[in-house]
């Protein structure tokens, strides 16, 4: 069962979707998305996905543990968005499944989809993670991929 919340729906259907996962890049994505939602007079729709880790020979997590951790991370982003701009209406959901395909589905009817350049999985140094790369092709709206600023 997905967790969800809404603070207001009075934005005439305008919506910015942001995918979050606890990574520094998704922190950047949230900041960019809240700014875009404020500029456009849109609702910020914060989405998070999780999947049960299948590690052969290791049974260290339960489904409830993973679900709880995902919902806690998502709630932190909901609170952070409210702190960044309390005037922006916020909604969202956390679901089990593929973040890439889920975010593409979630972005139907949205003005913009915002994701981090890489998430909590994968390899450091990769310029574009699998979720950002996947979303850039089939998303039904423009996609903004946030990368951290490299320091000289």
DRENTORKOL-3810 file (N, C-alpha, C; in nm, 4 decimals):
REM DRENTORKOL-3810
@n.u->0.0848; n.v->-0.1177; n.w->0.0000; ca.u->0.0000; ca.v->0.0000; ca.w->0.0000; c.u->0.0890; c.v->0.1236; c.w->0.0000
@n.u->0.0683; n.v->0.2161; n.w->-0.0946; ca.u->0.1542; ca.v->0.3329; ca.w->-0.1012; c.u->0.1242; c.v->0.4335; c.w->0.0077
@n.u->0.2296; n.v->0.4991; n.w->0.0522; ca.u->0.2124; ca.v->0.6122; ca.w->0.1426; c.u->0.1930; c.v->0.7339; c.w->0.0555
@n.u->0.1082; n.v->0.8247; n.w->0.0947; ca.u->0.0906; ca.v->0.9458; ca.w->0.0161; c.u->0.0441; c.v->1.0584; c.w->0.1065
@n.u->0.0611; n.v->1.1799; n.w->0.0561; ca.u->0.0190; ca.v->1.2975; ca.w->0.1310; c.u->-0.0070; c.v->1.4098; c.w->0.0329
@n.u->-0.0913; n.v->1.5017; n.w->0.0708; ca.u->-0.1167; ca.v->1.6185; ca.w->-0.0122; c.u->-0.1426; c.v->1.7363; c.w->0.0792
@n.u->-0.0910; n.v->1.8526; n.w->0.0400; ca.u->-0.1162; ca.v->1.9713; ca.w->0.1202; c.u->-0.2174; c.v->2.0634; c.w->0.0539
@n.u->-0.2367; n.v->2.0492; n.w->-0.0774; ca.u->-0.3297; ca.v->2.1354; ca.w->-0.1480; c.u->-0.3419; c.v->2.0858; c.w->-0.2902
@n.u->-0.4559; n.v->2.1026; n.w->-0.3507; ca.u->-0.4710; ca.v->2.0622; ca.w->-0.4897; c.u->-0.5155; c.v->2.1793; c.w->-0.5756
@n.u->-0.4996; n.v->2.3003; n.w->-0.5297; ca.u->-0.5507; ca.v->2.4165; ca.w->-0.5998; c.u->-0.4567; c.v->2.4751; c.w->-0.7029
@n.u->-0.3955; n.v->2.3940; n.w->-0.7871; ca.u->-0.3010; ca.v->2.4463; ca.w->-0.8852; c.u->-0.3468; c.v->2.4212; c.w->-1.0278
@n.u->-0.4751; n.v->2.3933; n.w->-1.0471; ca.u->-0.5324; ca.v->2.3738; ca.w->-1.1798; c.u->-0.4628; c.v->2.2613; c.w->-1.2554
@n.u->-0.4190; n.v->2.1584; n.w->-1.1850; ca.u->-0.3611; ca.v->2.0418; ca.w->-1.2485; c.u->-0.2155; c.v->2.0543; c.w->-1.2890
@n.u->-0.1542; n.v->2.1675; n.w->-1.2688; ca.u->-0.0129; ca.v->2.1826; ca.w->-1.3023; c.u->0.0687; c.v->2.1025; c.w->-1.2025
@n.u->0.1691; n.v->2.0273; n.w->-1.2542; ca.u->0.2410; ca.v->1.9360; ca.w->-1.1662; c.u->0.3849; c.v->1.9187; c.w->-1.2124
@n.u->0.4759; n.v->1.9196; n.w->-1.1145; ca.u->0.6170; ca.v->1.8884; ca.w->-1.1351; c.u->0.6432; c.v->1.7609; c.w->-1.0563
@n.u->0.6974; n.v->1.6590; n.w->-1.1212; ca.u->0.7279; ca.v->1.5315; ca.w->-1.0556; c.u->0.8772; c.v->1.5262; c.w->-1.0281
@n.u->0.9132; n.v->1.4825; n.w->-0.9077; ca.u->1.0546; ca.v->1.4635; ca.w->-0.8731; c.u->1.0719; c.v->1.3250; c.w->-0.8129
@n.u->1.1758; n.v->1.2561; n.w->-0.8599; ca.u->1.2102; ca.v->1.1255; ca.w->-0.8046; c.u->1.3188; c.v->1.1406; c.w->-0.6996
@n.u->1.2981; n.v->1.0812; n.w->-0.5826; ca.u->1.3947; ca.v->1.0929; ca.w->-0.4730; c.u->1.4286; c.v->0.9549; c.w->-0.4188
@n.u->1.5543; n.v->0.9413; n.w->-0.3691; ca.u->1.5970; ca.v->0.8121; ca.w->-0.3176; c.u->1.6966; c.v->0.8219; c.w->-0.2019
@n.u->1.7208; n.v->0.9403; n.w->-0.1508; ca.u->1.8146; ca.v->0.9547; ca.w->-0.0408; c.u->1.9556; c.v->0.9894; c.w->-0.0837
@n.u->1.9814; n.v->0.9963; n.w->-0.2123; ca.u->2.1153; ca.v->1.0296; ca.w->-0.2617; c.u->2.1355; c.v->1.1812; c.w->-0.2628
@n.u->2.2617; n.v->1.2268; n.w->-0.2616; ca.u->2.2875; ca.v->1.3709; ca.w->-0.2732; c.u->2.2302; c.v->1.4290; c.w->-0.4026
@n.u->2.2310; n.v->1.3506; n.w->-0.5097; ca.u->2.1760; ca.v->1.3988; ca.w->-0.6365; c.u->2.0252; c.v->1.4179; c.w->-0.6296
@n.u->1.9566; n.v->1.3341; n.w->-0.5526; ca.u->1.8126; ca.v->1.3564; ca.w->-0.5416; c.u->1.7815; c.v->1.4746; c.w->-0.4508
@n.u->1.8739; n.v->1.5103; n.w->-0.3610; ca.u->1.8592; ca.v->1.6349; ca.w->-0.2851; c.u->1.8600; c.v->1.7535; c.w->-0.3812
@n.u->1.9527; n.v->1.7505; n.w->-0.4773; ca.u->1.9595; ca.v->1.8562; ca.w->-0.5794; c.u->1.8334; c.v->1.8573; c.w->-0.6643
@n.u->1.7851; n.v->1.7398; n.w->-0.6989; ca.u->1.6630; ca.v->1.7299; ca.w->-0.7792; c.u->1.5450; c.v->1.7919; c.w->-0.7053
@n.u->1.5339; n.v->1.7656; n.w->-0.5747; ca.u->1.4253; ca.v->1.8236; ca.w->-0.4958; c.u->1.4329; c.v->1.9759; c.w->-0.4961
@n.u->1.5519; n.v->2.0293; n.w->-0.4761; ca.u->1.5686; ca.v->2.1752; ca.w->-0.4745; c.u->1.5298; c.v->2.2371; c.w->-0.6082
@n.u->1.5716; n.v->2.1742; n.w->-0.7177; ca.u->1.5361; ca.v->2.2256; ca.w->-0.8498; c.u->1.3862; c.v->2.2142; c.w->-0.8742
@n.u->1.3279; n.v->2.1019; n.w->-0.8344; ca.u->1.1851; ca.v->2.0789; ca.w->-0.8574; c.u->1.0978; c.v->2.1755; c.w->-0.7781
@n.u->1.1347; n.v->2.2031; n.w->-0.6533; ca.u->1.0543; ca.v->2.2961; ca.w->-0.5734; c.u->1.0622; c.v->2.4363; c.w->-0.6328
@n.u->1.1792; n.v->2.4730; n.w->-0.6834; ca.u->1.1936; ca.v->2.6024; ca.w->-0.7499; c.u->1.1074; c.v->2.6124; c.w->-0.8752
@n.u->1.1068; n.v->2.5055; n.w->-0.9546; ca.u->1.0236; ca.v->2.5030; ca.w->-1.0759; c.u->0.8755; c.v->2.5063; c.w->-1.0406
@n.u->0.8354; n.v->2.4315; n.w->-0.9388; ca.u->0.6948; ca.v->2.4315; ca.w->-0.8981; c.u->0.6519; c.v->2.5706; c.w->-0.8533
@n.u->0.7374; n.v->2.6394; n.w->-0.7782; ca.u->0.7056; ca.v->2.7750; ca.w->-0.7323; c.u->0.6931; c.v->2.8703; c.w->-0.8512
@n.u->0.7874; n.v->2.8636; n.w->-0.9442; ca.u->0.7840; ca.v->2.9528; ca.w->-1.0617; c.u->0.6624; c.v->2.9294; c.w->-1.1488
@n.u->0.6203; n.v->2.8044; n.w->-1.1600; ca.u->0.5106; ca.v->2.7697; ca.w->-1.2505; c.u->0.3736; c.v->2.7681; c.w->-1.1826
@n.u->0.3707; n.v->2.7860; n.w->-1.0510; ca.u->0.2440; ca.v->2.7759; ca.w->-0.9792; c.u->0.1891; c.v->2.6346; c.w->-0.9839
@n.u->0.2789; n.v->2.5365; n.w->-0.9706; ca.u->0.2418; ca.v->2.3954; ca.w->-0.9839; c.u->0.2530; c.v->2.3228; c.w->-0.8508
@n.u->0.1904; n.v->2.2081; n.w->-0.8440; ca.u->0.2056; ca.v->2.1170; ca.w->-0.7308; c.u->0.3361; c.v->2.0413; c.w->-0.7479
@n.u->0.4064; n.v->2.0201; n.w->-0.6399; ca.u->0.5250; ca.v->1.9358; ca.w->-0.6410; c.u->0.4819; c.v->1.7953; c.w->-0.6022
@n.u->0.5098; n.v->1.6990; n.w->-0.6884; ca.u->0.4717; ca.v->1.5598; ca.w->-0.6688; c.u->0.5994; c.v->1.4794; c.w->-0.6439
@n.u->0.6233; n.v->1.4444; n.w->-0.5168; ca.u->0.7465; ca.v->1.3763; ca.w->-0.4764; c.u->0.7238; c.v->1.2256; c.w->-0.4792
@n.u->0.8030; n.v->1.1565; n.w->-0.5627; ca.u->0.7870; ca.v->1.0126; ca.w->-0.5805; c.u->0.9125; c.v->0.9375; c.w->-0.5406
@n.u->0.8918; n.v->0.8230; n.w->-0.4772; ca.u->1.0035; ca.v->0.7373; ca.w->-0.4393; c.u->0.9639; c.v->0.5926; c.w->-0.4632
@n.u->1.0601; n.v->0.5137; n.w->-0.5058; ca.u->1.0377; ca.v->0.3717; ca.w->-0.5328; c.u->1.1394; c.v->0.2882; c.w->-0.4571
@n.u->1.1010; n.v->0.1693; n.w->-0.4223; ca.u->1.1916; ca.v->0.0763; ca.w->-0.3570; c.u->1.1648; c.v->-0.0631; c.w->-0.4113
@n.u->1.2656; n.v->-0.1469; n.w->-0.4002; ca.u->1.2477; ca.v->-0.2882; ca.w->-0.4322; c.u->1.3230; c.v->-0.3706; c.w->-0.3293
@n.u->1.2716; n.v->-0.4861; n.w->-0.3030; ca.u->1.3306; ca.v->-0.5747; ca.w->-0.2035; c.u->1.4642; c.v->-0.6250; c.w->-0.2570
@n.u->1.5722; n.v->-0.6068; n.w->-0.1819; ca.u->1.7029; ca.v->-0.6518; ca.w->-0.2309; c.u->1.7128; c.v->-0.8042; c.w->-0.2328
@n.u->1.7455; n.v->-0.8571; n.w->-0.3481; ca.u->1.7617; ca.v->-1.0018; ca.w->-0.3628; c.u->1.9108; c.v->-1.0318; c.w->-0.3673
@n.u->1.9636; n.v->-1.0723; n.w->-0.2525; ca.u->2.1053; ca.v->-1.1042; ca.w->-0.2420; c.u->2.1157; c.v->-1.2520; c.w->-0.2072
@n.u->2.1635; n.v->-1.3332; n.w->-0.3029; ca.u->2.1707; ca.v->-1.4776; ca.w->-0.2767; c.u->2.2511; c.v->-1.5085; c.w->-0.1499
@n.u->2.1946; n.v->-1.5928; n.w->-0.0648; ca.u->2.2626; ca.v->-1.6352; ca.w->0.0561; c.u->2.2571; c.v->-1.5372; c.w->0.1714
@n.u->2.1979; n.v->-1.4208; n.w->0.1496; ca.u->2.1909; ca.v->-1.3187; ca.w->0.2553; c.u->2.0444; c.v->-1.2846; c.w->0.2806
@n.u->2.0010; n.v->-1.3019; n.w->0.4021; ca.u->1.8640; ca.v->-1.2666; ca.w->0.4395; c.u->1.8738; c.v->-1.1707; c.w->0.5572
@n.u->1.9172; n.v->-1.0473; n.w->0.5277; ca.u->1.9372; ca.v->-0.9511; ca.w->0.6357; c.u->1.8271; c.v->-0.8465; c.w->0.6426
@n.u->1.7413; n.v->-0.8417; n.w->0.5421; ca.u->1.6333; ca.v->-0.7435; ca.w->0.5407; c.u->1.5007; c.v->-0.8159; c.w->0.5298
@n.u->1.3997; n.v->-0.7582; n.w->0.5903; ca.u->1.2642; ca.v->-0.8073; ca.w->0.5672; c.u->1.1933; c.v->-0.7065; c.w->0.4787
@n.u->1.0873; n.v->-0.7484; n.w->0.4178; ca.u->1.0084; ca.v->-0.6593; ca.w->0.3343; c.u->0.9621; c.v->-0.5380; c.w->0.4148
@n.u->0.9233; n.v->-0.5613; n.w->0.5405; ca.u->0.8778; ca.v->-0.4518; ca.w->0.6267; c.u->0.9907; c.v->-0.3531; c.w->0.6547
@n.u->1.1135; n.v->-0.4036; n.w->0.6733; ca.u->1.2284; ca.v->-0.3148; ca.w->0.6965; c.u->1.2518; c.v->-0.2222; c.w->0.5782
@n.u->1.2499; n.v->-0.2799; n.w->0.4592; ca.u->1.2763; ca.v->-0.2020; ca.w->0.3376; c.u->1.1639; c.v->-0.1015; c.w->0.3148
@n.u->1.0407; n.v->-0.1438; n.w->0.3337; ca.u->0.9263; ca.v->-0.0542; ca.w->0.3174; c.u->0.9351; c.v->0.0625; c.w->0.4154
@n.u->0.9643; n.v->0.0327; n.w->0.5412; ca.u->0.9730; ca.v->0.1374; ca.w->0.6437; c.u->1.0842; c.v->0.2370; c.w->0.6118
@n.u->1.2002; n.v->0.1878; n.w->0.5712; ca.u->1.3119; ca.v->0.2761; ca.w->0.5378; c.u->1.2765; c.v->0.3659; c.w->0.4192
@n.u->1.2116; n.v->0.3108; n.w->0.3180; ca.u->1.1726; ca.v->0.3896; ca.w->0.2008; c.u->1.0718; c.v->0.4976; c.w->0.2391
@n.u->0.9756; n.v->0.4628; n.w->0.3219; ca.u->0.8743; ca.v->0.5606; ca.w->0.3636; c.u->0.9353; c.v->0.6701; c.w->0.4512
@n.u->1.0298; n.v->0.6336; n.w->0.5374; ca.u->1.0969; ca.v->0.7346; ca.w->0.6201; c.u->1.1782; c.v->0.8313; c.w->0.5344
@n.u->1.2485; n.v->0.7797; n.w->0.4362; ca.u->1.3255; ca.v->0.8658; ca.w->0.3454; c.u->1.2322; c.v->0.9588; c.w->0.2704
@n.u->1.1230; n.v->0.9043; n.w->0.2184; ca.u->1.0254; ca.v->0.9848; ca.w->0.1450; c.u->0.9667; c.v->1.0949; c.w->0.2342
@n.u->0.9337; n.v->1.0610; n.w->0.3598; ca.u->0.8795; ca.v->1.1604; ca.w->0.4523; c.u->0.9791; c.v->1.2738; c.w->0.4767
@n.u->1.1078; n.v->1.2408; n.w->0.4827; ca.u->1.2107; ca.v->1.3448; ca.w->0.4989; c.u->1.2079; c.v->1.4424; c.w->0.3814
@n.u->1.1897; n.v->1.3905; n.w->0.2606; ca.u->1.1814; ca.v->1.4782; ca.w->0.1438; c.u->1.0539; c.v->1.5626; c.w->0.1458
@n.u->0.9450; n.v->1.5053; n.w->0.1931; ca.u->0.8202; ca.v->1.5819; ca.w->0.2041; c.u->0.8399; c.v->1.6992; c.w->0.3005
@n.u->0.9026; n.v->1.6716; n.w->0.4161; ca.u->0.9278; ca.v->1.7779; ca.w->0.5143; c.u->1.0240; c.v->1.8821; c.w->0.4576
@n.u->1.1291; n.v->1.8366; n.w->0.3929; ca.u->1.2298; ca.v->1.9278; ca.w->0.3374; c.u->1.1671; c.v->2.0193; c.w->0.2323
@n.u->1.0823; n.v->1.9652; n.w->0.1479; ca.u->1.0160; ca.v->2.0470; ca.w->0.0464; c.u->0.9305; c.v->2.1557; c.w->0.1115
@n.u->0.8583; n.v->2.1204; n.w->0.2174; ca.u->0.7761; ca.v->2.2187; ca.w->0.2896; c.u->0.8615; c.v->2.3280; c.w->0.3518
@n.u->0.9812; n.v->2.2903; n.w->0.3981; ca.u->1.0735; ca.v->2.3888; ca.w->0.4555; c.u->1.1301; c.v->2.4807; c.w->0.3473
@n.u->1.1629; n.v->2.4239; n.w->0.2308; ca.u->1.2222; ca.v->2.5031; ca.w->0.1232; c.u->1.1256; c.v->2.6085; c.w->0.0708
@n.u->0.9982; n.v->2.5722; n.w->0.0550; ca.u->0.8977; ca.v->2.6685; ca.w->0.0093; c.u->0.7606; c.v->2.6259; c.w->0.0587
@n.u->0.7174; n.v->2.6807; n.w->0.1718; ca.u->0.5890; ca.v->2.6402; ca.w->0.2295; c.u->0.4680; c.v->2.6813; c.w->0.1462
@n.u->0.4871; n.v->2.7630; n.w->0.0430; ca.u->0.3748; ca.v->2.8058; ca.w->-0.0401; c.u->0.3425; c.v->2.7076; c.w->-0.1519
@n.u->0.4318; n.v->2.6141; n.w->-0.1799; ca.u->0.4112; ca.v->2.5189; ca.w->-0.2893; c.u->0.3291; c.v->2.3996; c.w->-0.2386
@n.u->0.2187; n.v->2.3690; n.w->-0.3056; ca.u->0.1420; ca.v->2.2499; ca.w->-0.2680; c.u->0.2258; c.v->2.1240; c.w->-0.2960
@n.u->0.2183; n.v->2.0280; n.w->-0.2052; ca.u->0.3003; ca.v->1.9074; ca.w->-0.2170; c.u->0.2124; c.v->1.7843; c.w->-0.2073
@n.u->0.2412; n.v->1.6898; n.w->-0.2934; ca.u->0.1784; ca.v->1.5587; ca.w->-0.2897; c.u->0.2866; c.v->1.4566; c.w->-0.3199
@n.u->0.2533; n.v->1.3302; n.w->-0.3136; ca.u->0.3527; ca.v->1.2314; ca.w->-0.3481; c.u->0.3150; c.v->1.0927; c.w->-0.3054
@n.u->0.4085; n.v->1.0017; n.w->-0.3311; ca.u->0.3831; ca.v->0.8616; ca.w->-0.3037; c.u->0.5143; c.v->0.7861; c.w->-0.2987
@n.u->0.5153; n.v->0.6791; n.w->-0.2231; ca.u->0.6271; ca.v->0.5849; ca.w->-0.2236; c.u->0.5678; c.v->0.4480; c.w->-0.2590
@n.u->0.6307; n.v->0.3819; n.w->-0.3559; ca.u->0.5790; ca.v->0.2548; ca.w->-0.4060; c.u->0.6898; c.v->0.1527; c.w->-0.4232
@n.u->0.6526; n.v->0.0274; n.w->-0.4214; ca.u->0.7449; ca.v->-0.0794; ca.w->-0.4544; c.u->0.7505; c.v->-0.0927; c.w->-0.6062
@n.u->0.8711; n.v->-0.1113; n.w->-0.6584; ca.u->0.8847; ca.v->-0.1341; ca.w->-0.8022; c.u->1.0013; c.v->-0.0592; c.w->-0.8604
@n.u->1.0059; n.v->-0.0575; n.w->-0.9907; ca.u->1.1130; ca.v->0.0067; ca.w->-1.0654; c.u->1.0963; c.v->0.1579; c.w->-1.0646
@n.u->1.1979; n.v->0.2291; n.w->-1.0185; ca.u->1.1923; ca.v->0.3754; ca.w->-1.0191; c.u->1.1841; c.v->0.4280; c.w->-1.1611
@n.u->1.2599; n.v->0.3699; n.w->-1.2514; ca.u->1.2643; ca.v->0.4199; ca.w->-1.3889; c.u->1.1264; c.v->0.4144; c.w->-1.4545
@n.u->1.0666; n.v->0.2974; n.w->-1.4596; ca.u->0.9363; ca.v->0.2872; ca.w->-1.5251; c.u->0.8279; c.v->0.3563; c.w->-1.4439
@n.u->0.8388; n.v->0.3527; n.w->-1.3116; ca.u->0.7403; ca.v->0.4202; ca.w->-1.2277; c.u->0.7393; c.v->0.5703; c.w->-1.2491
@n.u->0.8570; n.v->0.6312; n.w->-1.2573; ca.u->0.8639; ca.v->0.7762; ca.w->-1.2777; c.u->0.8119; c.v->0.8165; c.w->-1.4155
@n.u->0.8362; n.v->0.7354; n.w->-1.5157; ca.u->0.7815; ca.v->0.7645; ca.w->-1.6486; c.u->0.6290; c.v->0.7628; c.w->-1.6415
@n.u->0.5723; n.v->0.6623; n.w->-1.5749; ca.u->0.4262; ca.v->0.6564; ca.w->-1.5578; c.u->0.3758; c.v->0.7754; c.w->-1.4767
@n.u->0.4466; n.v->0.8074; n.w->-1.3675; ca.u->0.4058; ca.v->0.9175; ca.w->-1.2801; c.u->0.4072; c.v->1.0516; c.w->-1.3517
@n.u->0.4921; n.v->1.0653; n.w->-1.4519; ca.u->0.5077; ca.v->1.1949; ca.w->-1.5176; c.u->0.4057; c.v->1.2196; c.w->-1.6283
@n.u->0.3143; n.v->1.1273; n.w->-1.6509; ca.u->0.2079; ca.v->1.1516; ca.w->-1.7486; c.u->0.1241; c.v->1.2695; c.w->-1.7005
@n.u->0.1090; n.v->1.3677; n.w->-1.7841; ca.u->0.0330; ca.v->1.4871; ca.w->-1.7495; c.u->0.1122; c.v->1.5920; c.w->-1.6730
@n.u->0.2371; n.v->1.5633; n.w->-1.6408; ca.u->0.3211; ca.v->1.6595; ca.w->-1.5680; c.u->0.3867; c.v->1.7565; c.w->-1.6660
@n.u->0.4269; n.v->1.8703; n.w->-1.6142; ca.u->0.4999; ca.v->1.9677; ca.w->-1.6947; c.u->0.6484; c.v->1.9368; c.w->-1.7011
@n.u->0.6978; n.v->1.8659; n.w->-1.5976; ca.u->0.8407; ca.v->1.8410; ca.w->-1.5877; c.u->0.8636; c.v->1.7224; c.w->-1.4948
@n.u->0.9643; n.v->1.6404; n.w->-1.5284; ca.u->1.0119; ca.v->1.5335; ca.w->-1.4414; c.u->1.1553; c.v->1.5677; c.w->-1.4046
@n.u->1.1862; n.v->1.5665; n.w->-1.2750; ca.u->1.3207; ca.v->1.6002; ca.w->-1.2276; c.u->1.3781; c.v->1.4797; c.w->-1.1545
@n.u->1.5000; n.v->1.4413; n.w->-1.1932; ca.u->1.5695; ca.v->1.3298; ca.w->-1.1287; c.u->1.7148; c.v->1.3688; c.w->-1.1050
@n.u->1.7798; n.v->1.2973; n.w->-1.0152; ca.u->1.9229; ca.v->1.3149; ca.w->-0.9952; c.u->2.0000; c.v->1.2397; c.w->-1.1022
@n.u->2.1240; n.v->1.2797; n.w->-1.1225; ca.u->2.2042; ca.v->1.2163; ca.w->-1.2268; c.u->2.2406; c.v->1.0730; c.w->-1.1925
@n.u->2.2425; n.v->1.0403; n.w->-1.0666; ca.u->2.2637; ca.v->0.9016; ca.w->-1.0242; c.u->2.2057; c.v->0.8873; c.w->-0.8847
@n.u->2.1689; n.v->0.7654; n.w->-0.8514; ca.u->2.1039; ca.v->0.7429; ca.w->-0.7234; c.u->2.1915; c.v->0.6688; c.w->-0.6255
@n.u->2.1262; n.v->0.5978; n.w->-0.5358; ca.u->2.1991; ca.v->0.5287; ca.w->-0.4298; c.u->2.2671; c.v->0.4011; c.w->-0.4778
@n.u->2.2289; n.v->0.3504; n.w->-0.5935; ca.u->2.2940; ca.v->0.2304; ca.w->-0.6485; c.u->2.3965; c.v->0.2699; c.w->-0.7522
@n.u->2.4501; n.v->0.1721; n.w->-0.8193; ca.u->2.5387; ca.v->0.1989; ca.w->-0.9323; c.u->2.6809; c.v->0.2304; c.w->-0.8925
@n.u->2.7505; n.v->0.2923; n.w->-0.9830; ca.u->2.8930; ca.v->0.3175; ca.w->-0.9682; c.u->2.9205; c.v->0.4660; c.w->-0.9582
@n.u->3.0077; n.v->0.5047; n.w->-0.8662; ca.u->3.0499; ca.v->0.6434; ca.w->-0.8534; c.u->3.1260; c.v->0.6830; c.w->-0.9783
@n.u->3.1106; n.v->0.8052; n.w->-1.0213; ca.u->3.1811; ca.v->0.8537; ca.w->-1.1387; c.u->3.1000; c.v->0.8404; c.w->-1.2665
@n.u->2.9921; n.v->0.7625; n.w->-1.2625; ca.u->2.9061; ca.v->0.7517; ca.w->-1.3794; c.u->2.8329; c.v->0.8841; c.w->-1.3949
@n.u->2.8343; n.v->0.9382; n.w->-1.5159; ca.u->2.7740; ca.v->1.0693; ca.w->-1.5373; c.u->2.6220; c.v->1.0666; c.w->-1.5319
@n.u->2.5627; n.v->0.9572; n.w->-1.5765; ca.u->2.4178; ca.v->0.9480; ca.w->-1.5771; c.u->2.3778; c.v->0.8084; c.w->-1.5337
@n.u->2.3024; n.v->0.8001; n.w->-1.4261; ca.u->2.2591; ca.v->0.6712; ca.w->-1.3751; c.u->2.1505; c.v->0.6091; c.w->-1.4604
@n.u->2.1174; n.v->0.4856; n.w->-1.4293; ca.u->2.0219; ca.v->0.4106; ca.w->-1.5108; c.u->1.8818; c.v->0.4718; c.w->-1.5080
@n.u->1.8380; n.v->0.5245; n.w->-1.3944; ca.u->1.7037; ca.v->0.5831; ca.w->-1.3873; c.u->1.6961; c.v->0.7094; c.w->-1.4725
@n.u->1.7926; n.v->0.7996; n.w->-1.4575; ca.u->1.7943; ca.v->0.9212; ca.w->-1.5390; c.u->1.8032; c.v->0.8907; c.w->-1.6866
@n.u->1.8872; n.v->0.7954; n.w->-1.7206; ca.u->1.9039; ca.v->0.7578; ca.w->-1.8607; c.u->1.7751; c.v->0.6989; c.w->-1.9163
@n.u->1.7109; n.v->0.6127; n.w->-1.8405; ca.u->1.5865; ca.v->0.5523; ca.w->-1.8853; c.u->1.4774; c.v->0.6579; c.w->-1.9021
@n.u->1.4628; n.v->0.7457; n.w->-1.8039; ca.u->1.3550; ca.v->0.8451; ca.w->-1.8059; c.u->1.3698; c.v->0.9436; c.w->-1.9218
@n.u->1.4920; n.v->0.9736; n.w->-1.9595; ca.u->1.5157; ca.v->1.0735; ca.w->-2.0643; c.u->1.4556; c.v->1.0337; c.w->-2.1984
@n.u->1.4418; n.v->0.9064; n.w->-2.2242; ca.u->1.3893; ca.v->0.8616; ca.w->-2.3534; c.u->1.2361; c.v->0.8605; c.w->-2.3604
@n.u->1.1658; n.v->0.7798; n.w->-2.2790; ca.u->1.0220; ca.v->0.7647; ca.w->-2.2990; c.u->0.9331; c.v->0.8595; c.w->-2.2181
@n.u->0.9902; n.v->0.9456; n.w->-2.1357; ca.u->0.9057; ca.v->1.0319; ca.w->-2.0515; c.u->0.8154; c.v->1.1182; c.w->-2.1393
@n.u->0.6906; n.v->1.1353; n.w->-2.0975; ca.u->0.5948; ca.v->1.2126; ca.w->-2.1767; c.u->0.6057; c.v->1.3643; c.w->-2.1551
@n.u->0.7081; n.v->1.4077; n.w->-2.0840; ca.u->0.7278; ca.v->1.5498; ca.w->-2.0565; c.u->0.8785; c.v->1.5771; c.w->-2.0557
@n.u->0.9185; n.v->1.7034; n.w->-2.0530; ca.u->1.0620; ca.v->1.7313; ca.w->-2.0410; c.u->1.1191; c.v->1.6719; c.w->-1.9127
@n.u->1.2469; n.v->1.6319; n.w->-1.9198; ca.u->1.3160; ca.v->1.5720; ca.w->-1.8058; c.u->1.4368; c.v->1.6581; c.w->-1.7719
@n.u->1.4487; n.v->1.6947; n.w->-1.6458; ca.u->1.5633; ca.v->1.7687; ca.w->-1.5955; c.u->1.6445; c.v->1.6745; c.w->-1.5085
@n.u->1.7717; n.v->1.6541; n.w->-1.5468; ca.u->1.8600; ca.v->1.5652; ca.w->-1.4714; c.u->1.9613; c.v->1.6528; c.w->-1.3990
@n.u->1.9605; n.v->1.6456; n.w->-1.2661; ca.u->2.0469; ca.v->1.7303; ca.w->-1.1841; c.u->2.1782; c.v->1.6592; c.w->-1.1520
@n.u->2.2886; n.v->1.7292; n.w->-1.1783; ca.u->2.4217; ca.v->1.6797; ca.w->-1.1447; c.u->2.4841; c.v->1.7739; c.w->-1.0435
@n.u->2.5675; n.v->1.7205; n.w->-0.9554; ca.u->2.6373; ca.v->1.8097; ca.w->-0.8621; c.u->2.7409; c.v->1.8924; c.w->-0.9376
@n.u->2.7674; n.v->2.0110; n.w->-0.8869; ca.u->2.8683; ca.v->2.0974; ca.w->-0.9463; c.u->3.0060; c.v->2.0448; c.w->-0.9049
@n.u->3.0888; n.v->2.0202; n.w->-1.0062; ca.u->3.2244; ca.v->1.9715; ca.w->-0.9760; c.u->3.3094; c.v->2.0873; c.w->-0.9298
@n.u->3.3873; n.v->2.0619; n.w->-0.8245; ca.u->3.4748; ca.v->2.1638; ca.w->-0.7702; c.u->3.6117; c.v->2.1517; c.w->-0.8341
@n.u->3.6714; n.v->2.2642; n.w->-0.8662; ca.u->3.8044; ca.v->2.2639; ca.w->-0.9300; c.u->3.9124; c.v->2.2272; c.w->-0.8337
END
